[in-house]
Amino acid sequence: MSLVIRFAKTGRKGERKFRIVVKEKRSRRDGDAVDTLGYYIKVLNKEVVKKIDQEKLDYWMSKGAQMSASVKKNIFPNKS
């Protein structure tokens, strides 16, 4: 089972709200998640609200989960 940390879209049409979740790599974007790590909200006036549980993130990374490119870029912009 290959795991990935990625965004799952929530909210109404036109809103940018995402949960940061751990999923199996081949599952749908909005399908069942193994675990929820936090959320990411981008408001129209460029305000970004993000919260992530660092302990859960470290746990899943130690189990071999890989971050998607969009999560890496938006949650940890300074890391390579």
VEXTIPA-217237 format. One record per atom (N, C-alpha, C): residue in one letter; x negated, y negated, z. Coordinates in steps of 0.05 Angstrom, whole numbers, plus 5000, padded with zeros to 4 digits. Each point is the difference from the previous one (the first is absolute). Layout:
! residues N
aXYZ ...
//
This chain:
! residues 80
m498350235000 m501749775000 m498249755000 s500249844979 s498549764998 s501749765009 l498949855020 l501549785012 l498949734990 v501949814998 v499249734992 v501549805018 i498749785006 i501249785015 i500949794979 r502649954999 r501049834979 r502549845009 f501049824983 f502349845006 f502550164992 a502249965016 a502650104993 a501949755001 k501349954979 k501649764997 k502650025017 t500749795014 t502549985015 t501349734996 g502349955011 g501249744997 g501949984976 r501149764997 r501949954978 r498549934974 k501550004979 k499049934974 k498849725001 g497649974990 g498749744999 g498349935024 e500150165021 e498449965023 e497550184999 r497849895010 r497550165000 r499550105028 k501150225006 k499550135026 k499150284996 f497950075014 f498850274996 f499350125027 r500450265003 r498950155022 r497450124991 i498150025019 i497450134994 i500350285011 v500050204982 v500650285008 v497950194991 v500050235012 v498350234991 v501950194986 k499250084975 k501750174984 k498250214986 e501350204990 e498650194983 e499649854973 k497850054988 k499249844976 k502050024977 r501350234997 r501850044977 r502949925006 s500649905023 s502749935007 s500849734988 r502649945000 r501049754989 r499349775018 r500049764989 r499349765016 r501849965024 d502650044997 d501949965021 d501050265013 g498650224995 g500850265011 g499350035029 d500250245010 d499450055028 d497149965006 a499549885023 a497349945009 a499250185023 v497450065002 v499050175022 v499949835025 d499149744998 d499849825023 d500249724990 t501049825017 t500149714994 t497949865017 l498349844986 l497749875014 l500649715006 g501849874985 g500549715005 g501749894977 y499849744996 y501549864979 y498449774988 y501049914977 y498749784985 y502349854987 i500249745006 i502149834988 i498749764988 k500549954975 k499049764986 k502449824994 v499949765012 v502249814997 v499449824976 l502149884989 l499749844976 l498049775002 n499949875024 n498249775003 n497150095007 k499350254992 k497350115002 k499250085029 e501949995018 e499550105027 e500050305000 v498150125012 v499850295002 v500250095029 v501750195005 v500350125026 v499350294998 k498050085015 k499250284999 k499350115028 k500750245005 k499450135025 k499350294994 i497850105011 i499350284996 i498950115026 d500850255006 d499050145024 d497350124993 q497949885011 q497250074993 q499450285010 e501150095023 e499450275010 e501150214981 k502549964990 k501250194981 k498450004974 l499249764991 l498449984975 l497450165003 d498649965022 d497550155004 d500550305001 y502150085013 y500750285002 y500450134972 w501749874984 w500550114973 w497649984982 m498449805003 m497549994984 m498150225007 s499950075026 s498350235009 s501150264990 k502650024994 k501250244989 k499750024970 g498849804987 g499550014972 g501849834982 a501849845012 a501849844984 a498449774987 q500749944975 q498749794985 q501949764997 m498949765002 m501749764996 m500449954970 s502449924993 s500449924972 s498749734995 a499649944975 a498649754992 a501549765010 s502750004998 s501649775008 s499949965030 v499950215016 v499849975029 v497349895007 k497950104988 k497349905005 k499849714994 k501149924977 k499849724991 k501649815018 n502450085008 n501849825015 n499650005030 i499350235011 i499850025029 i497149945010 f498150104985 f497249955006 f498549874977 p500649744995 p498849874976 p497049975001 n498750015023 n497149955001 n498450264998 k501350235003 k498650264998 k499950094971 s497950144994 s499650104972 s501250274997 
//
